[in-house]
Protein backbone atom coordinates (compact mmCIF):
# COMPACT_ATOMS: atom_id res chain seq x y z
CA UNK A 1 0.00 0.00 0.00
CA UNK A 2 1.27 3.48 -0.87
CA UNK A 3 0.91 6.23 1.73
CA UNK A 4 0.25 9.89 0.81
CA UNK A 5 3.96 10.66 1.32
CA UNK A 6 4.90 8.00 -1.22
CA UNK A 7 6.10 5.43 1.32
CA UNK A 8 5.25 1.80 0.56
CA UNK A 9 4.06 -0.32 3.48
CA UNK A 10 2.64 -3.76 4.05
CA UNK A 11 -1.09 -3.79 4.74
CA UNK A 12 -3.64 -6.26 5.96
CA UNK A 13 -7.36 -6.26 5.28
CA UNK A 14 -9.93 -5.91 8.05
CA UNK A 15 -12.53 -8.65 7.80
CA UNK A 16 -13.38 -10.86 4.83
CA UNK A 17 -15.73 -8.57 2.91
CA UNK A 18 -13.19 -6.00 1.77
CA UNK A 19 -11.63 -6.89 -1.57
CA UNK A 20 -9.24 -4.11 -2.58
CA UNK A 21 -7.65 -4.22 -6.01
CA UNK A 22 -4.85 -2.29 -7.68
CA UNK A 23 -5.87 1.34 -8.05
CA UNK A 24 -8.18 1.44 -5.05
CA UNK A 25 -8.10 4.40 -2.69
CA UNK A 26 -8.48 3.05 0.83
CA UNK A 27 -8.87 4.09 4.44
CA UNK A 28 -6.14 2.56 6.60
CA UNK A 29 -4.56 2.94 10.01
CA UNK A 30 -1.26 1.79 11.50
CA UNK A 31 -1.37 -1.33 13.63
CA UNK A 32 -0.11 -0.60 17.12
CA UNK A 33 3.37 -1.96 17.84
CA UNK A 34 3.71 -3.25 14.27
CA UNK A 35 5.03 -1.94 10.98
CA UNK A 36 1.97 -3.14 9.04
CA UNK A 37 -1.14 -1.08 8.36
CA UNK A 38 -4.77 -2.19 8.45
CA UNK A 39 -7.13 -1.40 5.58
CA UNK A 40 -10.54 -0.66 7.09
CA UNK A 41 -12.51 0.67 4.11
CA UNK A 42 -12.39 1.18 0.35
CA UNK A 43 -13.41 4.58 -1.00
CA UNK A 44 -15.94 4.80 -3.81
CA UNK A 45 -14.43 3.83 -7.14
CA UNK A 46 -14.55 6.06 -10.21
CA UNK A 47 -14.62 2.96 -12.39
CA UNK A 48 -13.80 -0.73 -12.45
CA UNK A 49 -12.22 -3.01 -15.00
CA UNK A 50 -14.04 -6.28 -14.44
CA UNK A 51 -14.88 -9.63 -15.97
CA UNK A 52 -17.07 -12.59 -15.02
CA UNK A 53 -15.17 -15.39 -13.30
CA UNK A 54 -15.73 -19.12 -13.79
CA UNK A 55 -18.71 -19.01 -11.42
CA UNK A 56 -20.34 -16.19 -13.36
CA UNK A 57 -19.61 -13.63 -10.66
CA UNK A 58 -18.04 -10.26 -11.40
CA UNK A 59 -14.31 -10.17 -10.70
CA UNK A 60 -12.76 -6.72 -10.46
CA UNK A 61 -9.25 -6.53 -11.94
CA UNK A 62 -8.40 -2.86 -11.35
CA UNK A 63 -10.04 0.37 -10.21
CA UNK A 64 -9.81 4.13 -10.80
CA UNK A 65 -8.16 3.74 -14.18
CA UNK A 66 -7.66 6.70 -16.56
CA UNK A 67 -6.37 4.83 -19.60
CA UNK A 68 -6.55 1.28 -20.94
CA UNK A 69 -3.78 0.47 -23.41
CA UNK A 70 -4.64 -2.56 -25.53
CA UNK A 71 -1.54 -4.18 -27.00
CA UNK A 72 -1.44 -6.28 -30.16
CA UNK A 73 1.69 -7.37 -31.98
CA UNK A 74 3.10 -8.67 -35.22
CA UNK A 75 3.38 -12.04 -33.50
CA UNK A 76 1.50 -13.92 -32.12
CA UNK A 77 -1.13 -13.30 -34.78
CA UNK A 78 -3.39 -10.48 -33.58
CA UNK A 79 -6.87 -11.40 -32.42
CA UNK A 80 -8.63 -8.13 -33.18
CA UNK A 81 -11.83 -9.40 -31.60
CA UNK A 82 -10.04 -9.45 -28.24
CA UNK A 83 -8.90 -5.87 -28.88
CA UNK A 84 -12.49 -4.87 -29.65
CA UNK A 85 -13.71 -6.55 -26.46
CA UNK A 86 -11.25 -4.58 -24.37
CA UNK A 87 -12.22 -1.34 -26.09
CA UNK A 88 -15.88 -2.17 -25.52
CA UNK A 89 -15.12 -2.43 -21.81
CA UNK A 90 -13.42 0.98 -21.82
CA UNK A 91 -16.46 2.61 -23.44
CA UNK A 92 -18.76 1.22 -20.76
CA UNK A 93 -16.30 2.27 -18.04
CA UNK A 94 -16.09 5.78 -19.45
CA UNK A 95 -12.31 5.43 -19.72
CA UNK A 96 -10.02 6.33 -22.61
CA UNK A 97 -8.81 3.37 -24.67
CA UNK A 98 -5.75 3.24 -26.90
CA UNK A 99 -4.30 0.61 -29.24
CA UNK A 100 -0.56 -0.12 -29.33
CA UNK A 101 0.93 -2.38 -32.00
CA UNK A 102 4.22 -3.86 -30.82
CA UNK A 103 7.12 -5.69 -32.52
CA UNK A 104 7.31 -3.48 -35.60
CA UNK A 105 10.99 -4.45 -35.77
CA UNK A 106 9.91 -7.70 -37.44
CA UNK A 107 10.45 -7.38 -41.19
CA UNK A 108 8.41 -8.10 -43.08
CA UNK A 109 5.57 -7.76 -40.61
CA UNK A 110 3.78 -11.14 -40.71
CA UNK A 111 0.57 -9.51 -39.49
CA UNK A 112 0.38 -6.19 -41.34
CA UNK A 113 -1.98 -4.17 -39.20
CA UNK A 114 -2.00 -0.91 -41.14
CA UNK A 115 -5.62 -1.09 -42.26
CA UNK A 116 -6.94 -2.24 -38.88
CA UNK A 117 -5.09 0.53 -37.05
CA UNK A 118 -6.59 3.03 -39.49
CA UNK A 119 -10.05 1.74 -38.54
CA UNK A 120 -9.36 2.58 -34.90
CA UNK A 121 -7.90 5.98 -35.75
CA UNK A 122 -10.95 6.94 -37.84
CA UNK A 123 -13.26 6.45 -34.85
CA UNK A 124 -10.98 8.37 -32.51
CA UNK A 125 -8.81 5.85 -30.69
CA UNK A 126 -5.15 6.82 -30.21
CA UNK A 127 -2.92 4.26 -31.92
CA UNK A 128 0.80 3.71 -31.80
CA UNK A 129 3.22 1.41 -33.60
CA UNK A 130 6.30 0.59 -31.54
CA UNK A 131 8.98 -1.94 -30.69
CA UNK A 132 9.93 -2.88 -27.16
CA UNK A 133 13.03 -4.56 -28.62
CA UNK A 134 14.42 -1.64 -30.64
CA UNK A 135 12.84 1.16 -28.61
CA UNK A 136 11.09 2.61 -31.66
CA UNK A 137 8.33 5.10 -30.71
CA UNK A 138 8.45 4.21 -27.01
CA UNK A 139 8.96 7.88 -26.20
CA UNK A 140 5.50 8.44 -27.69
CA UNK A 141 4.14 5.70 -25.44
CA UNK A 142 5.68 7.43 -22.43
CA UNK A 143 3.95 10.66 -23.46
CA UNK A 144 0.63 8.84 -23.83
CA UNK A 145 0.88 7.44 -20.30
CA UNK A 146 2.26 10.52 -18.54
CA UNK A 147 0.13 11.67 -15.61
CA UNK A 148 -2.37 8.83 -15.93
CA UNK A 149 -3.20 5.65 -14.09
CA UNK A 150 -3.05 3.14 -16.91
CA UNK A 151 -3.50 -0.56 -17.39
CA UNK A 152 -1.81 -2.46 -20.20
CA UNK A 153 -3.75 -5.44 -21.49
CA UNK A 154 -3.74 -7.79 -24.46
CA UNK A 155 -3.05 -11.29 -25.70
CA UNK A 156 -0.32 -13.34 -24.10
CA UNK A 157 3.01 -12.92 -25.84
CA UNK A 158 2.46 -9.46 -27.33
CA UNK A 159 5.18 -7.93 -25.16
CA UNK A 160 3.28 -6.25 -22.33
CA UNK A 161 5.96 -7.03 -19.74
CA UNK A 162 8.73 -5.92 -22.11
CA UNK A 163 6.96 -2.60 -22.68
CA UNK A 164 6.55 -2.07 -18.95
CA UNK A 165 10.19 -2.99 -18.33
CA UNK A 166 11.17 -0.22 -20.72
CA UNK A 167 8.79 2.30 -19.19
CA UNK A 168 9.61 1.58 -15.57
CA UNK A 169 13.26 0.88 -14.77
CA UNK A 170 12.33 -0.58 -11.39
CA UNK A 171 9.83 -3.01 -12.86
CA UNK A 172 11.79 -6.24 -12.65
CA UNK A 173 9.27 -8.31 -14.54
CA UNK A 174 10.01 -11.75 -15.90
CA UNK A 175 9.62 -11.98 -19.66
CA UNK A 176 9.23 -15.22 -21.49
CA UNK A 177 10.16 -16.28 -25.00
CA UNK A 178 7.45 -17.15 -27.46
CA UNK A 179 6.67 -20.83 -27.45
CA UNK A 180 7.90 -22.16 -30.77
CA UNK A 181 5.53 -25.06 -30.55
CA UNK A 182 2.31 -23.06 -30.13
CA UNK A 183 3.34 -19.59 -31.25
CA UNK A 184 1.97 -18.15 -28.03
CA UNK A 185 3.43 -16.37 -25.05
CA UNK A 186 3.48 -17.82 -21.59
CA UNK A 187 1.82 -15.73 -18.90
CA UNK A 188 4.65 -14.14 -16.92
CA UNK A 189 2.93 -11.77 -14.48
CA UNK A 190 1.29 -13.53 -11.54
CA UNK A 191 0.65 -10.59 -9.19
CA UNK A 192 -1.02 -7.21 -9.62
CA UNK A 193 1.28 -4.25 -9.06
CA UNK A 194 1.04 -0.48 -9.40
CA UNK A 195 4.29 0.75 -10.94
CA UNK A 196 5.26 4.41 -10.83
CA UNK A 197 6.26 6.04 -14.13
CA UNK A 198 9.36 8.26 -14.26
CA UNK A 199 7.35 10.93 -16.10
CA UNK A 200 4.47 10.85 -13.62
CA UNK A 201 1.47 8.58 -13.42
CA UNK A 202 1.48 4.83 -12.99
CA UNK A 203 0.86 1.53 -14.71
CA UNK A 204 -1.19 -1.24 -13.15
CA UNK A 205 0.39 -4.49 -14.25
CA UNK A 206 -2.29 -7.16 -14.01
CA UNK A 207 -2.11 -10.81 -15.06
CA UNK A 208 -2.78 -11.28 -18.78
CA UNK A 209 -6.18 -12.52 -19.84
CA UNK A 210 -6.30 -14.81 -22.87
CA UNK A 211 -10.02 -14.61 -23.56
CA UNK A 212 -11.26 -11.54 -21.70
CA UNK A 213 -15.02 -11.16 -21.56
CA UNK A 214 -16.25 -7.85 -20.09
CA UNK A 215 -19.12 -8.15 -17.66
CA UNK A 216 -21.71 -6.76 -20.06
CA UNK A 217 -25.30 -7.16 -18.94
CA UNK A 218 -27.37 -6.11 -21.94
CA UNK A 219 -27.47 -5.63 -25.69
CA UNK A 220 -27.55 -1.88 -25.06
CA UNK A 221 -24.21 -2.08 -23.28
CA UNK A 222 -22.70 -4.08 -26.13
CA UNK A 223 -23.82 -1.39 -28.57
CA UNK A 224 -22.52 1.31 -26.26
CA UNK A 225 -19.15 -0.42 -26.34
CA UNK A 226 -18.78 0.26 -30.07
CA UNK A 227 -18.69 4.03 -30.34
CA UNK A 228 -19.43 4.17 -34.07
CA UNK A 229 -22.55 2.03 -33.56
CA UNK A 230 -23.63 4.10 -30.57
CA UNK A 231 -23.27 7.26 -32.67
CA UNK A 232 -25.39 5.81 -35.49
CA UNK A 233 -28.19 4.01 -33.64
CA UNK A 234 -30.40 7.12 -33.30
CA UNK A 235 -30.99 6.96 -37.06
CA UNK A 236 -32.40 3.42 -36.87
CA UNK A 237 -36.13 3.03 -37.52
CA UNK A 238 -36.70 1.22 -34.21
CA UNK A 239 -35.43 2.49 -30.86
CA UNK A 240 -34.65 -1.06 -29.70
CA UNK A 241 -32.83 -2.04 -32.89
CA UNK A 242 -30.11 -4.64 -32.30
CA UNK A 243 -28.55 -3.92 -35.72
CA UNK A 244 -28.74 -7.52 -36.91
CA UNK A 245 -31.94 -8.36 -38.84
CA UNK A 246 -34.18 -5.35 -38.20
CA UNK A 247 -35.48 -3.32 -41.17
CA UNK A 248 -34.52 0.32 -41.37
CA UNK A 249 -31.24 -0.21 -39.50
CA UNK A 250 -28.90 2.72 -40.02
CA UNK A 251 -25.95 0.74 -38.68
CA UNK A 252 -26.29 -2.02 -41.27
CA UNK A 253 -26.65 0.60 -43.98
CA UNK A 254 -23.46 2.33 -42.87
CA UNK A 255 -21.64 -1.02 -42.85
CA UNK A 256 -22.82 -1.77 -46.39
CA UNK A 257 -21.69 1.67 -47.56
CA UNK A 258 -18.31 1.41 -45.84
CA UNK A 259 -18.87 4.11 -43.22
CA UNK A 260 -18.61 1.53 -40.42
CA UNK A 261 -15.90 -1.12 -40.48
CA UNK A 262 -17.30 -4.50 -41.50
CA UNK A 263 -14.70 -6.16 -39.30
CA UNK A 264 -15.75 -4.13 -36.25
CA UNK A 265 -19.39 -4.88 -37.03
CA UNK A 266 -18.62 -8.61 -36.99
CA UNK A 267 -16.95 -8.14 -33.60
CA UNK A 268 -20.10 -6.38 -32.37
CA UNK A 269 -22.33 -9.25 -33.52
CA UNK A 270 -20.00 -11.85 -32.03
CA UNK A 271 -19.94 -10.09 -28.66
CA UNK A 272 -23.72 -9.63 -28.79
CA UNK A 273 -24.16 -13.37 -29.38
CA UNK A 274 -21.81 -14.13 -26.50
CA UNK A 275 -23.78 -11.86 -24.19
CA UNK A 276 -27.04 -13.51 -25.27
CA UNK A 277 -25.63 -16.97 -24.52
CA UNK A 278 -24.41 -15.89 -21.10
CA UNK A 279 -27.84 -14.41 -20.33
CA UNK A 280 -29.57 -17.67 -21.28
CA UNK A 281 -27.27 -19.66 -19.01
CA UNK A 282 -27.84 -17.51 -15.92
C-alpha angles and dihedrals in degrees: 000000000000118000123214090260091056096255116142117222138173114256137192128205122242111231129341101277099070113090109178119187134191109295096029120137107219143185111236141164133199116260110239114254091003137091093226125092128220121229107217103171144008118228120230112285123235089211143339134222103214144162136186113263126218090280092053093252123131113261116196113217101180140351140212094023122170099187137022113201112199112202125205126168145198087255136057091041108267117254099207091185089066089050090051091049091054092047089049088056092051092053091053091045091051090236129134115257127201134184121223121189111203135194097042086153088081109100122228095022105235090204105040103200100179097113095043092050089051089056090057093045092052091058093046108264116140109240131190135185113208147148124228087194099053097025092237112165094350089126086064089052090052089052091050092053099040114124094002137106101234138179122206115211139166146110120328112268099026092114104260094145092045090053091049091047088057094046097045116038091196094053101104095187123166113240123198132209120246112267106249091203098056103017090232135116124246116237106256105174114076101166134051114242136174108222121196117231119225090228094049131276127060145252123227106215107203129175112277118258117215098195106017115190115188115224095253115169105189146022088250090060091049090053091046088055091064104063096197091054092046090052092051103041095086088070093058117110093235124050091217095048113150091196095236114092104348119122118241093029111163092194094058090046091053090049091051091049094047098248091116121044111256089211092054090046090055089051089052092052092046092051091045090054090048091052091049091052092049090050092052092051096051 
